[in-house]
Amino acid sequence: MITIFARVPEPGKTKTRLIPRLGPAGAARLAAAMTADVVETVRATGLPFRLALAGDTSHPWVRMLDCEWEPQAEGDLGRKLAHALREGGVAIGTDAPTLPPALLHEAHGSSADVVIAPAFDGGYVLIGVTDPADIFELVPWSAPDTFARQHQRALDLERSVRVLPFWYDVDEPADLDFLARHLRTLPDRTAPRTRGFLAGL
């Protein structure tokens, strides 16, 4: 199972680090576009998936989702991940709209206890586990060494680990600029909604 972590795209509550560039409404529209693109990327793989949602789940946007979803658990990201992956599986976010489907297939098919794709900012864009017990404890979130600490945590618990290629996510204005440049090198079918949003800026 692929679990996509997403936030309901409410202005002022999503992609907040991009609000100075895009404004609250623009940041929310970008979040909605990236979420839609990630969902379609995962759907196209044929792998089973669901969304784990944060925010106001009574929002009309949620009713437009044509897929299974559940609310995220309370607590920090570690608790949210442990709950979402309680039966094992792979978790991704919606901040990497160009994430290659091949990485999803590789993660889903891995026999390792833990599979992880690091991000260039020091975090990670994907993690899969066979058993989430204790794996997310003692890991700092949104830190320059999140991936390194998560990797070491898995080793400390004597879990087998497979590290996938690096990828990138979009959190800061510089990331948005990189995304725009990267999309120009990719087929038009890649992240079409995100591409359309950027074209309108």
QUIJOJO-V629500 format. One record per residue. RES is the residue in three letters. OMEGA is omega in whole degrees, -180 to 180 (* if undefined). Layout:
RES	OMEGA
RES	OMEGA
//
This chain:
MET	173
ILE	175
THR	180
ILE	177
PHE	-177
ALA	174
ARG	176
VAL	-172
PRO	178
GLU	180
PRO	179
GLY	-176
LYS	-178
THR	-177
LYS	-172
THR	180
ARG	177
LEU	-180
ILE	177
PRO	179
ARG	-169
LEU	-171
GLY	-178
PRO	-178
ALA	180
GLY	178
ALA	178
ALA	178
ARG	177
LEU	179
ALA	179
ALA	-180
ALA	-179
MET	178
THR	180
ALA	-180
ASP	179
VAL	179
VAL	-179
GLU	176
THR	-180
VAL	180
ARG	-177
ALA	178
THR	-175
GLY	179
LEU	177
PRO	-178
PHE	173
ARG	175
LEU	169
ALA	-169
LEU	170
ALA	179
GLY	-176
ASP	-177
THR	172
SER	-179
HIS	-180
PRO	179
TRP	-177
VAL	-179
ARG	180
MET	-179
LEU	-179
ASP	-179
CYS	178
GLU	176
TRP	174
GLU	176
PRO	175
GLN	177
ALA	174
GLU	176
GLY	-178
ASP	-175
LEU	178
GLY	178
ARG	179
LYS	180
LEU	-179
ALA	179
HIS	-177
ALA	-178
LEU	-175
ARG	177
GLU	-175
GLY	180
GLY	-175
VAL	178
ALA	173
ILE	174
GLY	179
THR	-178
ASP	-180
ALA	-174
PRO	178
THR	-179
LEU	-176
PRO	176
PRO	-179
ALA	178
LEU	178
LEU	178
HIS	-179
GLU	180
ALA	-178
HIS	-177
GLY	-176
SER	176
SER	180
ALA	176
ASP	-179
VAL	175
VAL	-171
ILE	177
ALA	-178
PRO	176
ALA	-178
PHE	-179
ASP	179
GLY	176
GLY	173
TYR	-177
VAL	-177
LEU	171
ILE	175
GLY	179
VAL	171
THR	-179
ASP	-176
PRO	-175
ALA	174
ASP	-171
ILE	-177
PHE	177
GLU	174
LEU	178
VAL	177
PRO	-177
TRP	-179
SER	-179
ALA	180
PRO	-179
ASP	-179
THR	180
PHE	-178
ALA	-179
ARG	177
GLN	178
HIS	-180
GLN	179
ARG	178
ALA	179
LEU	179
ASP	179
LEU	178
GLU	174
ARG	173
SER	-173
VAL	171
ARG	179
VAL	179
LEU	179
PRO	174
PHE	168
TRP	-177
TYR	172
ASP	-172
VAL	180
ASP	-173
GLU	178
PRO	179
ALA	177
ASP	-180
LEU	178
ASP	179
PHE	179
LEU	-179
ALA	179
ARG	-178
HIS	-179
LEU	179
ARG	-179
THR	-174
LEU	178
PRO	-178
ASP	-179
ARG	180
THR	176
ALA	-175
PRO	-179
ARG	176
THR	179
ARG	179
GLY	178
PHE	-178
LEU	179
ALA	-179
GLY	-179
LEU	*
//
